[in-house]
Amino acid sequence: MTQFEVVCTVEKISEQYLMPAIEQLLACFPFVIQGFHSDNGSEYINYKVAALLQKLLVEFTKSRSRQTNDNALIESKNGSVIRKLFGYAHIPQRWAPLINTFNHDTLFPYINYHRPCFFPKTITDRQGKDKKIYPYKCMMTPYDKLKSIDNAGNYLKPGITFEILDKVALSQTDDQAAEQLQKERSKLFKAINERDLKSG
């Protein structure tokens, strides 16, 4: 598990808007995608999504009805990344393209190349039960975790190398990336608020 994350924002939850978003997020990952797990809404479970994933040889699975644990990781990421960054207030749907630009240009590099995550280590207790712990020495960025996997280069997409990705990761320090994120976030919300006030 790398915890690589791509955030896409759409105006509406419908096939028309989600197809481009799915194509965008699949293109953003530097490694080959082997599986795609979705909610069981009709915007995902349709012939166009199935055809796209089949073309890419990606296995498609979906959540079970009323089984909240099926999407536990993404729900935790919603809390630690999305809600922390954007809050809980309603944002009018017309701002989705502007927010999506921010997601792609600023948020994506920050959370994958500069924001550390905890990764579990499994230990066995005296009773023989496996237990997961989260030591600080296992904390790293999703990109560092990807590089730490044995034969990691074999999982990259054709044309993508760690030399190319290192240039992205080393173009800023972690502190610089965090400062840029806050600056661009402030600019984003200022633009939204100013335009909302002008439009009434």
Secondary structure, DSSP 8 states (H G I E B T S, - for coil): ----------SSSSHHHHHHHHHHHHHH-SB---EEEE-SSTTTSSHHHHHHHHHTT-EEEE--TT-GGGGHHHHHHIIIIIIHHH-SS---GGGHHHHHHHIIIIIHHHHHHT--B---EEEE-TTS-EEEE--GGG-B-HHHHHHHSTTGGGGB-TT--HHHHHHHHHTS-HHHHHHHHHHHHHHHHHHHHHHHHHH-
